[in-house]
Amino acid sequence: MIPEFLLRAILASVMVSVLLGLLSPLVNMKGLAFLTHALFHALLFGAILGMMMALLLNNYVLVVVVAMVTTVVIVLIIAQLEKMGFTSDSSVGIVSSFVAGLTVLGFGLLYRVMATRPYFPLTQNIVSYLTGDIFLVTLSDLTVLIIGGTAVFFTLLLLYRDFLYLSFDPEGLESYGGNARAYLMVLYVLVGVTGALIVQTVGLITLQVVAVLPGAIALMVSTDLRKVLAISLFLTLAVQLTSVILAFSTTIPPSGIATVFLGLIYGGLLFRRR
C-alpha cells in the first residue's frame, strides 16, 4: 500500500509538471528567465510576511496566501515599469533590489514576532520554502495547489496561442486588435501565481532552474512549437516523478535530484552541439 505522504507527493508532482511544462517554453521564448529571479525575492518576502501573519493570527494557511498576493503585486509592478518604457531587465533589477532590502527588514521583524509566539509549526513551512521537500506537502497544501493550478491551467489553455504571438510578434498581435501589454501583464501574473503555488514543492533555491530548463531543453531539441510543448511536458513530468521515487528511497530532497537531472540533460545537449 502506498503511504499517504507519497501519494500526496505524486499528485503534487503531476500538477507541478503540468504547470511548469506549459509555462517553461513561454518563459524562454518571451525572455522571462530574469523574471524568475525576481520571483525568488518576491516569494521570499511574501513568505516572511505570511509567516508573521500566521504567527499573529495562528493561521498557517496565510503563508501561501500572503506569498501569492505579494508575488502578484510585485510582478504587476514590474509589468507596469515595462509599460512605462523601462526594459525588462531594468524593471526586474529595480524591483528586485527594492524587494531584497524589504526582505532583510522583514527577517528582523519576523525574529521579533517569533520571540513572542510559539513558532514550531513554522519549521515545516521554512524547510518547504527553501528546499522544496515535496514529502512535507500537507493535504491543505495539496488542495490549494490543485485548485489554484487548475485555474492557471485553463487560463493558459485559453490564452496560450495569444502568448505565443506575444513572444514572436507583439506588433502583429496589436494589428489584429490584441492588447500586447494586457497579455504581458496576464502572463506575468500567471508566472507569479504559479511560482507561489509550486514553491513548497520545488523550493526557492531551485525554482529558477526548474522553471527555465525544461523549456530551454525542449527548444534545443526541436523548433516545432507542438513538439516543444510536448517535450517540455514529458520531460518535466518524467524528472519530477523520477526525483520523487529516488528521494523516497534515498531520503535526498527531490528538488535537488530534479535540478541535477535537468542540468545534466541541458549540459549533455550543449556538449553534443559542439
C-alpha positions as CSV (number, residue, x, y, z in Angstrom):
1,M,0.0,0.0,0.0
2,I,1.3,3.5,-1.0
3,P,1.9,5.7,2.0
4,E,-0.3,8.7,2.2
5,F,2.5,11.2,2.1
6,L,4.0,9.5,-1.0
7,L,0.6,9.7,-2.8
8,R,0.3,13.4,-2.0
9,A,3.9,13.9,-3.3
10,I,3.0,12.1,-6.6
11,L,-0.2,14.1,-7.1
12,A,1.6,17.3,-6.4
13,S,4.4,16.3,-8.8
14,V,1.8,15.8,-11.6
15,M,0.3,19.2,-11.1
16,V,3.7,20.9,-10.8
17,S,4.8,19.1,-14.0
18,V,1.8,20.3,-16.0
19,L,2.2,23.9,-14.9
20,L,5.9,24.1,-15.5
21,G,5.7,22.1,-18.7
22,L,3.3,24.7,-20.1
23,L,5.0,27.8,-18.7
24,S,8.6,26.9,-19.3
25,P,8.6,27.3,-23.1
26,L,6.8,30.7,-22.8
27,V,9.4,31.8,-20.2
28,N,12.2,31.0,-22.7
29,M,10.5,32.3,-25.8
30,K,9.5,35.6,-24.2
31,G,12.8,36.0,-22.4
32,L,11.4,35.9,-18.9
33,A,14.3,33.9,-17.3
34,F,15.3,37.0,-15.4
35,L,11.8,37.4,-14.1
36,T,12.1,34.1,-12.3
37,H,15.0,35.6,-10.4
38,A,12.6,38.4,-9.3
39,L,10.2,35.7,-8.2
40,F,12.8,34.4,-5.7
41,H,12.8,37.7,-3.9
42,A,9.1,38.2,-4.2
43,L,8.2,34.8,-2.8
44,L,10.8,35.1,0.0
45,F,9.4,38.5,1.0
46,G,5.9,37.2,0.7
47,A,6.6,34.1,2.8
48,I,8.1,36.3,5.5
49,L,5.1,38.5,5.6
50,G,2.9,35.4,5.6
51,M,4.8,33.8,8.4
52,M,4.4,36.9,10.6
53,M,0.7,37.0,9.9
54,A,0.4,33.2,10.5
55,L,2.1,33.6,13.9
56,L,0.0,36.6,14.9
57,L,-3.3,35.1,13.7
58,N,-2.5,31.5,14.3
59,N,-3.5,30.5,10.8
60,Y,-0.7,28.9,8.8
61,V,-2.6,28.8,5.5
62,L,-1.9,32.5,5.4
63,V,1.8,31.8,4.5
64,V,0.8,30.6,1.0
65,V,-2.0,33.1,0.5
66,V,0.1,36.2,1.5
67,A,3.1,34.9,-0.5
68,M,0.9,34.6,-3.6
69,V,-0.7,38.0,-3.2
70,T,2.7,39.7,-2.6
71,T,4.2,38.0,-5.6
72,V,1.4,39.0,-7.9
73,V,1.6,42.6,-6.7
74,I,5.4,42.6,-7.3
75,V,5.2,41.1,-10.9
76,L,2.4,43.6,-11.7
77,I,4.8,46.5,-10.6
78,I,7.5,45.0,-12.9
79,A,5.0,44.8,-15.8
80,Q,3.9,48.4,-15.1
81,L,7.5,49.6,-15.3
82,E,7.9,47.9,-18.6
83,K,4.7,49.6,-19.8
84,M,6.3,53.0,-18.8
85,G,9.2,52.3,-21.1
86,F,11.8,50.5,-19.0
87,T,13.4,47.4,-20.4
88,S,12.6,44.0,-18.9
89,D,16.0,43.6,-17.2
90,S,15.9,47.2,-15.8
91,S,12.4,46.7,-14.4
92,V,13.3,43.4,-12.8
93,G,16.5,44.8,-11.4
94,I,14.9,47.9,-9.9
95,V,12.1,46.0,-8.2
96,S,14.3,43.1,-7.1
97,S,16.8,45.5,-5.4
98,F,14.0,47.2,-3.5
99,V,12.3,43.9,-2.5
100,A,15.6,42.4,-1.4
101,G,16.0,45.3,1.1
102,L,12.5,44.8,2.3
103,T,13.2,41.1,2.8
104,V,16.1,41.8,5.1
105,L,14.0,44.2,7.1
106,G,11.3,41.6,7.2
107,F,13.6,39.0,8.6
108,G,14.3,41.3,11.5
109,L,10.6,41.8,12.2
110,L,10.0,38.1,11.9
111,Y,12.6,37.3,14.5
112,R,10.8,39.7,16.9
113,V,7.5,38.1,16.3
114,M,8.9,34.6,16.7
115,A,10.3,35.6,20.1
116,T,6.8,36.2,21.3
117,R,4.9,33.3,19.7
118,P,5.4,29.5,19.5
119,Y,6.9,29.0,16.1
120,F,7.4,25.2,15.9
121,P,4.6,24.8,13.3
122,L,6.5,27.2,11.0
123,T,9.6,25.0,10.8
124,Q,7.9,22.8,8.2
125,N,7.0,25.8,6.1
126,I,10.5,27.2,6.2
127,V,12.0,23.9,5.1
128,S,9.4,23.5,2.4
129,Y,10.0,27.0,1.1
130,L,13.8,26.7,0.9
131,T,14.4,23.1,-0.2
132,G,11.0,22.2,-1.7
133,D,10.7,18.9,0.2
134,I,7.5,17.6,-1.5
135,F,7.0,14.9,1.1
136,L,6.2,17.7,3.6
137,V,3.2,18.8,1.5
138,T,0.0,18.6,3.6
139,L,-3.5,17.8,2.4
140,S,-4.4,21.5,2.7
141,D,-1.3,22.4,0.7
142,L,-2.2,19.9,-2.0
143,T,-5.8,21.2,-2.1
144,V,-4.6,24.8,-2.7
145,L,-2.1,23.5,-5.3
146,I,-4.8,21.6,-7.2
147,I,-7.5,24.3,-7.1
148,G,-5.1,27.1,-8.0
149,G,-3.2,25.0,-10.5
150,T,-6.4,24.0,-12.3
151,A,-7.3,27.7,-12.6
152,V,-3.9,28.6,-14.0
153,F,-4.0,25.5,-16.4
154,F,-7.3,26.5,-18.0
155,T,-6.2,30.2,-18.3
156,L,-3.1,29.0,-20.1
157,L,-5.1,26.8,-22.4
158,L,-7.4,29.7,-23.2
159,L,-4.7,32.2,-23.9
160,Y,-1.7,30.1,-25.0
161,R,-1.9,31.0,-28.7
162,D,-2.0,34.7,-27.8
163,F,1.0,34.3,-25.5
164,L,2.9,32.6,-28.4
165,Y,2.0,35.6,-30.7
166,L,3.1,37.9,-27.9
167,S,6.5,36.1,-27.8
168,F,7.2,36.2,-31.5
169,D,5.2,39.1,-33.0
170,P,3.7,41.6,-30.4
171,E,3.2,44.1,-33.2
172,G,1.2,41.6,-35.2
173,L,-0.9,40.9,-32.2
174,E,-1.6,44.6,-31.8
175,S,-2.5,44.9,-35.5
176,Y,-5.2,42.2,-35.1
177,G,-6.8,44.0,-32.2
178,G,-5.0,42.4,-29.3
179,N,-3.6,44.3,-26.4
180,A,0.0,43.2,-26.1
181,R,0.6,45.0,-22.8
182,A,-2.5,43.4,-21.2
183,Y,-1.5,40.0,-22.3
184,L,2.0,40.6,-20.9
185,M,0.6,41.6,-17.5
186,V,-1.6,38.4,-17.5
187,L,1.4,36.3,-18.4
188,Y,3.4,37.9,-15.6
189,V,0.6,37.3,-13.1
190,L,0.3,33.6,-14.2
191,V,4.1,33.2,-13.7
192,G,3.9,34.8,-10.3
193,V,0.8,32.7,-9.2
194,T,2.5,29.5,-10.5
195,G,5.6,30.3,-8.6
196,A,3.7,30.8,-5.4
197,L,1.7,27.6,-5.9
198,I,4.7,25.4,-6.5
199,V,7.4,26.9,-4.3
200,Q,6.7,24.5,-1.4
201,T,7.2,21.5,-3.8
202,V,10.2,22.7,-5.8
203,G,11.8,25.1,-3.3
204,L,13.0,28.7,-3.7
205,I,16.6,27.6,-4.2
206,T,15.8,25.5,-7.3
207,L,12.7,27.4,-8.6
208,Q,14.5,29.3,-11.3
209,V,16.2,26.1,-12.7
210,V,13.0,24.0,-12.9
211,A,11.1,27.0,-14.4
212,V,13.7,27.7,-17.2
213,L,15.5,24.4,-18.1
214,P,12.6,22.2,-19.3
215,G,11.6,24.8,-21.9
216,A,15.2,25.6,-22.8
217,I,15.9,21.9,-23.4
218,A,12.8,21.4,-25.5
219,L,13.8,24.4,-27.7
220,M,17.2,22.9,-28.2
221,V,15.7,19.6,-29.4
222,S,13.0,21.0,-31.7
223,T,11.8,24.1,-33.3
224,D,8.2,22.8,-33.9
225,L,6.1,24.5,-31.2
226,R,3.9,21.5,-30.7
227,K,6.9,19.2,-30.2
228,V,8.5,21.8,-27.9
229,L,5.4,21.8,-25.7
230,A,5.2,18.0,-25.7
231,I,8.9,17.6,-24.9
232,S,8.6,20.2,-22.1
233,L,5.6,18.5,-20.5
234,F,7.0,15.0,-20.8
235,L,10.5,16.0,-19.6
236,T,9.1,17.9,-16.6
237,L,6.8,15.0,-15.6
238,A,9.5,12.4,-16.0
239,V,12.0,14.3,-14.0
240,Q,9.6,15.2,-11.2
241,L,8.3,11.6,-10.8
242,T,11.7,10.1,-11.0
243,S,13.1,12.5,-8.4
244,V,10.2,11.7,-6.0
245,I,10.8,7.9,-6.4
246,L,14.6,8.3,-5.9
247,A,14.1,10.7,-2.9
248,F,11.7,8.2,-1.3
249,S,14.4,5.5,-1.3
250,T,17.4,7.7,-0.6
251,T,16.0,10.5,1.7
252,I,17.7,13.1,-0.6
253,P,15.5,16.2,-1.2
254,P,13.7,15.6,-4.5
255,S,14.1,19.2,-5.7
256,G,17.9,18.7,-5.7
257,I,17.6,15.5,-7.7
258,A,15.4,17.1,-10.3
259,T,17.7,20.1,-10.7
260,V,20.7,17.8,-11.2
261,F,18.9,15.7,-13.8
262,L,17.8,18.8,-15.7
263,G,21.3,20.3,-15.5
264,L,22.9,17.0,-16.8
265,I,20.4,16.9,-19.7
266,Y,21.0,20.5,-20.6
267,G,24.8,20.2,-20.3
268,G,24.8,17.0,-22.4
269,L,22.9,18.7,-25.2
270,L,25.3,21.6,-25.2
271,F,28.3,19.3,-25.4
272,R,26.6,17.4,-28.2
273,R,26.2,20.5,-30.2
274,R,30.0,21.1,-30.1
